[in-house]
Amino acid sequence: MKTPFKLMKLSVAGCCLIAAYTPSAFAADVQAVPISAAGINAVPISAPVNPSSVVITAKTVKEQSEALNVELSIPVVQGLKDKQYEAELNDMIYQNATKGLELAKKQAQEDADYAKQAGYVFRPHELMSKYEMKTNGTQILSLKLLTYAYTGGAHGMTVIETYNVSDRDQAARIELKDLFGDQYKDIINKQIQDEIAKKPENYFADGFKGISDTQAFYIENGQAVIVFSEYEIAPYAAGSPEFRIPIPATSGQAEQALQISSKPIKEQTDELTVNISIPVVQGMKDTKYQAELNDSIYQQARKDLDAMKLQAKQGAEAAKQSGYEFRPYDLTVAYEVKADGGTDDKDHLSIKTATYTYTGGAHGMTRIDTYNVSDQAQAARIELKDMFGSQYKDIINKFIKEEIAKKPENYFADGFKGISDTQTFYIEKGNAVIVFGQYEIAPYSSGTPEFRIPIPQQPDSGNSGSAPVKLVVGGKELSLVTNSSGMAFAPLRAAAESLGYEIKWNADKKQAEVIKGAQWTAVTVGQDSYAYNKIAPIQLGAAPYINEEGSLFVPVDFFAKILKSDVISESGMIVINNKS
C-alpha cells in the first residue's frame, strides 16, 4: 500500500512548467461540471450494507471559489472482516485527501494574492480525485486513486495511490513480496526492462533504475499492475506508465474474477443533480452476452436520466408559474458487486444497482435492480428456479413467511403474498438474497427489505461437507444411508414409486427396471453403470447394493442424473421431486 501524499509538494514554479488541460486519465470519466456550493455528501443507498461483503461507497467533497475548484471522490470501505483495520484504512485515505485539500487551498490563495499584487491574470487552481475498484473479490481488495492538480501552468499533474488489502480476520496490506516471493524485485525489474526495450523511444534513456521499496501497484485479473508517476520514467506524453505482470498461481493471491469498472455520469444544473456510476463488465467467456449485458445496464441508466431531466424541467416550470420555491431534483445511481464470477463464486456474476430519485417531496425513493449471470461459454441469466428447482416458490415463500413472523411489526399486515415470477434477487456468498421495493411489503422506514436464503447444493460423491440425515421424496420421508465417503443412498423402490415410477425386479440378473411411460432404465446390483432410455451408460461413483433387510439402494445422484428429478440438499435434508 502506498500511502504518502506527495502531490502538493510541487513548487509553484515547477507547476507552471506543466499543460492546462485535464489529462487523459480523467478526460473520459470526469466531466467539468458547475459546483454550486461547498459540502460533503455520502452517496445515498437505502438498502442496508451487508457486513459480510466489501462495499465501496463514495464520499464527495465539492467546493468552488475564485481561487480553487474542488471535486473529490473519496472511497469509503465497508464490510472488511477486520473492523479495526477497516477504520484505520478509511481514516488514512480520508486524511490523505483532506491534507491535500488544505495544501491546495493555501497554495491557491497565495497564488491568487500574488497575481493580484503583480497585476497578471490568475487562473483558478483545480483539485480533482476519483477512484477505481480494481479487485473486490474473495479475500482481496485493490483500489487505485487518481488525484489531479492544476496550479495555473501549461497543464496539471496526476498522482496515483494504490491500496491492496488481504481481507481476512486479521487484515493486512498485500506486498509485492507476498505475490512474487523474496526475489520479487529481480522478477519484476526484468519484465519491465523487457517491455521498455520493445519501445525505448517512449521512455527516458536510463530512466528506469528498478522498482522502489514502496512501489505503487494494484491487482487486477490475476495480475500485479506496476504503476509509475508522470515524469518518473517517461515524458509527460506517456502519462503514468503501467506494466502488467501475471501473479504466480503459487502465491495464493491470484483470482479468476471478472473485472467490473465504473462509467460515471455527473451533471449539475439549477433543476437537477446527477451522480451516476454505471458498472461495466469485462472478461466474460461469452463476449456477445457481455456486450448485451453492458448495453442493457447502460440503457437503463440513460432511460432514468432522460426521464428525470424531463420531470425536473416540468417541475421547475410548474414552480415558476405557481410562484413557489423549486427544490432541485436528484438522481443518484450506485452499484455493488455481490458475486464477481470467480471460482469461489462458482462462476456466478451478481450485480446490485440502487437508483435513488428525489423530486422535491419529504424524501426520495430507491429502486433496486439486479443482474445475475452464469459466466460460461454460453452465458445465461440465472433464475431462482435454477438454484432451488421447480418448487422454488414454495421453498422461498415458506422461508420469507417464517422470517416475517419473527418481527411482524416491521411489515404490512398480509403485505407479503408470495414472490413474483420476476422477483428481484442477488447472489452473495452461497445465498440468494430476495429483495423487495420500498412500500412493497413494508413501511418506508424498513427501506428495501432483504431475505437471505442458502442456495441448496446438489449432492455428489465428492461432497466432503456434513452428511445429510433426512430424505424426503415426493413428500414422503424415507430411509437415508451415507457411506464413509459421505455419499448419500436412497431406497430405490420406495423413492421411485413415490415419484410415479414402476419397479420390475429380475432376480436372475439381480436387476431392477425403472419405468414410467416412455422413460426406462435398469440398475444392476454391484455395477456402477447407469443408462437412461438405452443411451450410453454413465458412472455415478458407486454401485447399487442390497442391505440386510433386502432393500435395493442406489446413489441419490441416480435421481438427479438418470431420472432427471429435482434434487435439493440443504440443512441436512435431501428433497427429491419430479420436475414440473
C-alpha positions in Angstrom: 0.0 0.0 0.0 1.4 3.3 -0.9 0.2 6.0 1.4 2.5 9.1 1.3 0.6 12.0 -0.2 3.2 13.9 -2.3 1.1 15.8 -4.8 1.1 19.2 -3.1 4.8 19.3 -2.6 5.3 20.6 -6.1 6.6 24.1 -6.2 4.7 26.9 -7.9 7.5 27.3 -10.4 7.5 23.6 -11.1 3.8 23.5 -11.7 4.0 26.4 -14.1 6.0 24.3 -16.5 3.2 21.8 -17.0 0.0 21.6 -19.6 -3.6 23.3 -18.8 -5.9 20.5 -19.7 -7.3 17.5 -17.9 -5.1 14.5 -18.6 -6.4 11.5 -20.5 -6.8 9.5 -17.3 -9.6 11.9 -16.3 -11.0 13.1 -19.6 -13.1 10.1 -20.3 -14.7 9.9 -16.8 -14.6 13.2 -15.0 -16.7 15.9 -16.5 -16.2 19.6 -15.9 -19.4 20.5 -14.2 -20.5 23.6 -12.3 -20.3 23.2 -8.5 -22.9 25.1 -6.6 -21.6 25.1 -3.0 -19.2 23.5 -0.7 -20.2 20.4 1.1 -19.6 16.7 1.8 -22.2 14.3 0.7 -22.4 10.5 1.0 -23.9 8.6 -2.0 -27.4 7.6 -0.8 -28.2 3.9 -0.9 -31.3 2.9 1.1 -30.6 -0.8 1.2 -28.6 -1.8 4.3 -25.0 -2.8 3.7 -24.2 -6.4 4.4 -21.3 -6.6 6.9 -20.1 -9.8 5.4 -19.3 -8.3 2.0 -16.9 -5.5 1.0 -18.7 -2.4 -0.4 -17.1 0.8 -1.7 -19.1 4.0 -1.5 -18.1 7.5 -2.4 -17.7 10.4 0.0 -17.7 13.5 -2.2 -16.2 16.9 -1.5 -17.2 19.8 -3.8 -16.1 23.4 -3.3 -15.8 26.3 -5.7 -14.1 29.7 -5.0 -12.4 32.3 -7.1 -9.1 30.7 -6.3 -9.9 26.9 -6.4 -12.3 24.4 -7.8 -12.5 21.1 -5.9 -14.2 17.9 -6.8 -13.1 14.9 -4.7 -14.5 11.4 -4.7 -13.1 9.6 -1.7 -13.6 5.8 -1.3 -15.1 4.5 1.9 -14.6 0.8 2.5 -17.3 -1.2 4.3 -17.5 -4.9 5.0 -13.9 -5.9 5.8 -13.7 -8.8 8.3 -11.2 -6.8 10.4 -13.2 -3.8 11.5 -10.3 -2.1 13.2 -8.2 -2.3 10.1 -11.1 -1.1 8.0 -11.5 2.0 10.2 -7.7 2.7 10.0 -7.7 2.3 6.2 -10.7 4.7 5.8 -9.1 7.2 8.1 -5.8 7.0 6.2 -7.5 7.6 2.8 -9.6 10.4 4.2 -6.7 12.1 6.0 -4.5 12.0 2.9 -7.3 13.6 0.9 -8.1 16.4 3.4 -4.4 17.2 3.9 -4.0 17.6 0.1 -7.1 19.8 0.1 -5.8 22.1 2.8 -2.4 22.4 1.0 -4.3 23.1 -2.3 -6.4 25.9 -0.6 -3.3 27.5 0.9 -1.3 27.4 -2.4 -4.3 28.7 -4.5 -4.9 31.6 -2.2 -1.2 32.5 -2.1 -1.0 32.4 -5.9 -4.2 34.4 -6.3 -2.9 37.1 -3.9 0.4 37.2 -5.7 -1.2 37.5 -9.1 -3.3 40.4 -7.8 -0.3 42.2 -6.4 1.8 41.6 -9.6 -1.1 42.6 -11.9 -1.4 39.5 -14.0 -4.4 37.3 -14.8 -4.9 34.5 -12.2 -6.0 31.1 -13.5 -8.1 29.3 -10.8 -6.4 26.2 -9.5 -8.1 22.8 -9.6 -8.0 19.7 -7.4 -9.9 16.6 -8.6 -9.8 13.0 -7.5 -11.5 9.7 -8.4 -11.0 6.1 -7.5 -11.2 2.8 -9.4 -12.0 -0.5 -7.8 -9.6 -3.0 -9.5 -10.4 -6.1 -7.5 -13.2 -6.7 -5.0 -13.2 -10.5 -4.7 -12.7 -13.2 -2.1 -10.0 -12.0 0.4 -8.6 -9.3 -1.9 -9.5 -5.6 -2.2 -7.4 -3.5 -4.6 -8.1 0.3 -5.1 -6.5 2.8 -7.4 -6.8 6.5 -6.5 -6.0 9.3 -9.0 -5.6 12.9 -7.8 -5.2 15.6 -10.4 -4.0 19.1 -9.5 -3.8 22.2 -11.8 -1.9 25.2 -10.4 -2.0 27.6 -13.4 0.7 26.3 -15.6 0.6 24.6 -19.0 -1.0 21.5 -17.7 -1.8 19.7 -14.5 -0.3 16.7 -12.8 -1.8 13.4 -11.7 -0.6 11.4 -8.7 -1.6 7.8 -8.3 -2.0 6.0 -5.0 -2.9 2.3 -4.5 -4.3 0.3 -1.6 -4.1 -3.5 -1.7 -5.7 -5.4 1.2 -5.9 -9.0 2.2 -9.5 -9.3 3.6 -9.1 -11.8 6.5 -9.9 -11.9 10.2 -6.7 -10.1 10.7 -6.4 -7.9 7.6 -3.1 -7.0 6.2 -1.5 -4.9 3.4 -0.6 -7.0 0.4 3.0 -6.5 -0.7 4.7 -7.4 -4.0 6.8 -9.8 -1.9 3.7 -11.7 -0.9 2.8 -12.2 -4.6 6.2 -12.9 -6.2 8.4 -14.1 -3.3 11.7 -12.9 -1.9 13.1 -12.3 -5.4 10.2 -10.1 -6.4 12.4 -7.1 -7.4 14.5 -9.2 -9.8 11.4 -10.8 -11.3 9.5 -7.5 -11.8 12.5 -5.4 -12.9 13.4 -7.9 -15.6 9.9 -7.9 -17.0 9.7 -4.1 -17.0 13.1 -3.8 -18.7 12.0 -6.3 -21.4 8.8 -4.2 -22.0 10.7 -0.9 -22.2 13.2 -2.5 -24.6 10.3 -3.1 -27.1 9.7 0.7 -27.4 12.6 2.6 -25.8 11.6 5.8 -27.6 8.6 6.1 -25.2 10.8 6.3 -22.1 13.7 8.4 -20.7 17.1 6.9 -21.5 18.2 5.1 -18.4 15.0 6.4 -16.7 14.1 3.1 -15.1 16.5 2.0 -12.4 14.3 -0.6 -10.7 11.1 -0.6 -8.6 11.2 1.0 -5.2 10.5 -0.5 -1.8 7.2 1.4 -1.7 6.3 0.7 -5.4 2.7 1.6 -6.3 0.8 -1.3 -7.8 -2.7 -2.7 -8.0 -4.2 -6.2 -8.5 -6.4 -6.9 -11.5 -7.5 -10.2 -13.2 -4.7 -12.2 -11.7 -2.0 -9.6 -12.5 0.0 -7.1 -10.5 0.0 -3.8 -12.4 3.1 -1.8 -11.6 2.4 2.0 -11.8 4.8 4.9 -12.2 4.1 8.6 -11.8 4.2 11.1 -14.6 7.8 12.1 -15.5 9.2 9.3 -13.3 10.5 7.1 -16.1 8.9 8.7 -19.2 7.9 12.1 -20.8 4.6 13.7 -19.9 3.0 12.3 -23.1 3.4 8.8 -21.7 1.1 9.6 -18.8 1.5 7.2 -15.8 3.2 4.1 -17.3 1.8 0.7 -16.2 3.2 -2.8 -16.6 1.0 -5.8 -16.2 2.8 -8.9 -14.7 1.0 -12.2 -14.1 0.9 -13.3 -10.5 2.3 -16.8 -10.0 -0.5 -19.3 -9.1 1.5 -20.4 -6.1 1.1 -17.0 -4.4 -2.4 -17.9 -3.4 -3.5 -14.3 -4.3 -4.4 -14.6 -7.9 -8.2 -14.8 -8.7 -10.1 -15.7 -11.8 -12.7 -13.0 -11.2 -14.4 -10.8 -13.8 -13.4 -7.1 -13.9 -16.0 -4.6 -13.1 -15.2 -1.0 -13.8 -17.2 2.1 -13.4 -18.6 4.5 -16.0 -19.6 7.8 -14.3 -22.1 10.4 -15.4 -22.1 13.6 -13.4 -24.2 16.7 -14.3 -25.5 19.6 -12.3 -28.0 22.3 -13.2 -30.4 24.5 -11.3 -33.0 21.8 -11.9 -31.2 18.5 -11.4 -28.1 17.0 -9.8 -26.9 13.8 -11.4 -24.3 11.4 -9.9 -24.5 8.0 -11.7 -22.0 5.2 -11.5 -22.7 2.5 -14.2 -21.0 -0.9 -13.8 -19.1 -2.2 -16.9 -18.3 -5.9 -17.1 -15.1 -7.2 -18.7 -13.6 -10.6 -19.0 -16.7 -12.8 -19.6 -16.2 -16.0 -21.6 -19.3 -15.1 -23.8 -18.3 -11.7 -25.2 -21.5 -11.3 -27.1 -23.6 -11.7 -24.0 -21.2 -9.4 -22.1 -21.8 -6.7 -24.7 -25.6 -7.2 -24.4 -25.4 -7.1 -20.6 -23.4 -3.9 -20.6 -25.7 -2.2 -23.1 -28.8 -3.3 -21.0 -27.3 -1.7 -17.9 -26.2 1.4 -19.7 -29.6 1.9 -21.5 -31.5 1.6 -18.2 -29.3 4.3 -16.6 -29.8 6.6 -19.7 -33.6 6.0 -19.7 -33.7 7.0 -16.0 -31.6 10.1 -16.7 -33.7 11.2 -19.7 -36.9 10.7 -17.7 -35.5 12.7 -14.7 -34.3 15.6 -16.9 -37.8 15.9 -18.4 -39.5 15.6 -15.0 -37.2 18.2 -13.4 -37.8 20.7 -16.2 -41.5 20.3 -15.9 -41.3 20.6 -12.1 -39.2 23.8 -12.4 -41.6 25.3 -14.9 -44.6 24.5 -12.8 -43.0 26.0 -9.7 -42.2 29.2 -11.6 -45.7 29.5 -12.9 -47.2 28.9 -9.5 -44.8 31.1 -7.6 -43.4 28.6 -5.1 -39.9 27.6 -4.4 -38.5 24.8 -6.5 -36.3 22.2 -4.9 -33.7 20.8 -7.3 -34.3 17.1 -8.2 -31.6 14.5 -7.6 -30.7 11.3 -9.4 -28.0 9.0 -7.9 -27.1 5.5 -9.1 -24.6 3.3 -7.2 -23.8 -0.4 -7.7 -22.4 -3.2 -5.6 -20.7 -6.4 -7.0 -22.2 -9.2 -4.9 -20.5 -12.1 -6.8 -17.6 -11.4 -9.1 -17.7 -14.5 -11.3 -14.5 -16.1 -9.8 -14.2 -19.8 -8.9 -15.2 -19.1 -5.3 -18.5 -17.7 -6.6 -18.9 -20.8 -8.8 -18.8 -18.6 -12.0 -21.7 -16.5 -10.8 -21.7 -12.8 -11.6 -24.2 -10.8 -9.5 -24.5 -7.0 -9.5 -27.0 -4.9 -7.5 -27.7 -1.3 -8.6 -29.6 1.2 -6.4 -31.2 4.1 -8.2 -32.2 7.0 -5.9 -34.5 9.7 -7.1 -35.6 12.9 -5.2 -38.3 15.0 -6.8 -39.0 17.6 -4.1 -41.0 15.7 -1.5 -40.3 14.7 2.0 -37.8 12.1 0.9 -36.6 10.3 -2.2 -37.2 6.8 -3.4 -34.8 4.0 -4.2 -35.3 1.3 -6.8 -33.2 -1.9 -6.7 -32.2 -3.7 -9.9 -30.1 -6.9 -10.0 -28.2 -8.7 -12.8 -27.4 -12.4 -12.2 -25.4 -14.2 -14.8 -23.6 -17.6 -15.2 -20.2 -16.9 -16.8 -20.0 -19.9 -19.1 -19.0 -20.3 -22.8 -22.7 -19.6 -23.4 -23.7 -17.2 -20.7 -27.2 -17.2 -19.4 -29.3 -15.3 -16.8 -29.5 -17.1 -13.5 -33.1 -17.6 -12.3 -34.3 -18.7 -8.9 -35.6 -21.9 -10.4 -32.1 -22.8 -11.5 -31.0 -22.8 -7.9 -34.0 -24.1 -6.0 -35.7 -26.3 -8.5 -39.2 -26.3 -9.8 -40.7 -25.9 -6.3 -38.7 -22.7 -5.8 -41.7 -20.5 -5.0 -42.9 -22.8 -2.2 -39.4 -23.1 -0.7 -38.7 -19.3 -0.8 -42.2 -18.2 0.3 -42.1 -20.5 3.3 -38.8 -19.1 4.3 -39.8 -15.5 4.0 -43.1 -16.0 5.8 -41.2 -17.5 8.7 -38.8 -14.5 8.8 -41.7 -12.0 8.7 -43.4 -13.9 11.5 -40.4 -13.2 13.8 -41.0 -9.4 13.6 -44.4 -8.8 12.1 -44.5 -5.2 13.3 -41.9 -4.3 10.7 -44.2 -5.3 7.8 -47.6 -4.5 6.4 -50.3 -6.9 7.7 -50.8 -9.5 4.9 -48.4 -7.5 2.8 -46.4 -10.5 1.6 -48.4 -12.6 -0.8 -45.5 -14.5 -2.3 -42.6 -13.8 -4.6 -43.3 -12.8 -8.2 -42.3 -14.5 -11.5 -39.7 -11.8 -12.0 -38.6 -11.5 -8.3 -35.6 -9.3 -7.7 -32.6 -11.1 -6.1 -28.9 -11.2 -6.0 -26.3 -13.9 -5.2 -23.8 -13.5 -2.4 -21.6 -16.0 -0.5 -23.8 -19.0 -1.3 -27.0 -17.2 -0.6 -29.8 -16.0 -2.8 -30.9 -12.6 -1.3 -34.5 -11.8 -2.1 -35.1 -8.0 -2.4 -38.4 -6.1 -2.2 -39.0 -2.5 -3.3 -39.9 0.3 -0.8 -43.5 0.1 0.3 -43.9 -3.3 -1.4 -44.3 -5.3 1.8 -43.3 -2.9 4.5 -43.4 0.8 5.5 -40.8 3.3 4.2 -38.8 3.1 7.4 -37.9 -0.6 6.5 -36.2 0.5 3.3 -35.9 -2.3 0.7 -36.4 -5.5 2.7 -34.0 -8.4 2.0 -34.1 -12.1 2.9 -31.0 -14.3 2.7 -31.7 -17.9 1.8 -28.9 -20.5 1.5 -28.7 -21.9 -2.0 -29.1 -25.7 -2.0 -26.1 -27.8 -3.2 -26.6 -30.8 -5.4 -25.3 -33.9 -3.7 -22.3 -35.7 -5.2 -19.8 -38.4 -4.3 -17.1 -35.9 -3.7 -19.0 -34.0 -1.0 -16.8 -33.5 2.0 -19.3 -31.4 3.9 -21.6 -32.7 6.7 -23.6 -35.7 5.7 -27.4 -35.3 5.2 -29.6 -37.0 7.8 -33.1 -36.8 6.3 -34.6 -37.8 2.9 -38.0 -36.7 1.6 -39.2 -38.0 -1.8 -42.5 -36.8 -3.3 -43.5 -35.5 0.1 -42.7 -38.8 1.9 -39.9 -39.3 4.4 -37.8 -42.3 3.6 -34.7 -44.1 4.9 -31.3 -42.4 4.0 -27.9 -44.0 4.2 -24.5 -42.4 3.8 -21.2 -44.3 3.3 -17.8 -43.5 4.8 -17.1 -41.0 1.9 -20.3 -39.1 2.7 -22.1 -40.3 -0.4 -25.9 -40.5 0.1 -28.0 -43.5 -0.9 -31.8 -43.9 -1.2 -34.1 -47.0 -1.3 -34.9 -47.4 -5.0 -38.4 -48.9 -4.9 -39.8 -46.6 -2.2 -38.3 -43.5 -3.8 -39.1 -44.3 -7.4 -42.7 -45.3 -6.6 -43.2 -42.0 -4.7 -42.2 -40.3 -8.0 -44.7 -42.4 -10.0 -42.3 -45.0 -11.4 -43.0 -48.7 -11.7 -40.3 -51.2 -10.5 -39.8 -54.6 -12.0 -37.3 -56.9 -10.3 -35.3 -59.6 -12.2 -33.9 -62.0 -9.6 -31.7 -63.9 -12.1 -29.9 -60.8 -13.3 -30.2 -59.0 -9.9 -31.5 -56.1 -11.9 -34.3 -53.6 -11.3 -36.1 -52.0 -14.2 -37.5 -48.5 -13.5 -40.4 -47.5 -15.9 -42.7 -44.5 -16.3 -44.4 -44.1 -19.7 -41.6 -43.9 -22.3 -38.9 -43.5 -19.6 -36.9 -46.6 -18.9 -33.7 -47.5 -17.1 -32.3 -50.5 -15.3 -29.8 -50.8 -12.4 -27.8 -53.9 -11.6 -26.6 -54.8 -8.2 -22.8 -54.4 -7.9 -22.4 -52.5 -11.3 -21.6 -48.8 -11.3 -23.2 -48.4 -14.7 -26.4 -46.4 -15.2 -28.3 -45.9 -18.5 -31.3 -43.8 -19.4 -33.6 -45.0 -22.3 -30.7 -47.2 -23.5 -28.4 -44.2 -24.0 -24.7 -44.9 -23.3 -24.3 -45.6 -19.6 -22.5 -43.3 -17.1 -20.9 -43.9 -13.8 -22.0 -42.3 -10.5 -19.1 -43.3 -8.3 -20.9 -46.2 -6.6 -22.8 -49.3 -7.5 -26.3 -50.3 -6.2 -26.4 -52.7 -3.3 -28.9 -54.7 -1.3 -28.9 -54.2 2.5 -29.5 -56.8 5.2 -33.3 -56.2 5.0 -33.3 -57.0 1.3 -33.9 -53.4 0.1 -32.1 -52.1 -3.0 -30.3 -48.8 -2.5 -28.9 -46.5 -5.3 -26.9 -43.3 -5.0 -29.1 -40.2 -4.7 -27.3 -38.9 -7.8 -29.3 -41.5 -9.7 -32.5 -39.5 -9.3 -30.8 -36.2 -10.5 -28.6 -37.5 -13.3 -30.6 -40.5 -14.6 -34.2 -39.9 -13.8 -33.7 -36.1 -14.2 -35.6 -35.3 -11.0 -35.2 -32.2 -8.9 -32.8 -33.0 -6.1 -32.2 -30.3 -3.4 -29.9 -30.6 -0.5 -29.9 -28.1 2.4 -29.7 -28.0 6.2 -29.0 -31.7 6.4 -32.0 -32.7 4.3 -32.3 -34.0 0.7 -35.6 -33.4 -1.1 -36.5 -35.1 -4.3 -39.4 -34.2 -6.6 -40.4 -34.6 -10.2 -39.5 -31.7 -12.5 -42.6 -29.6 -13.2 
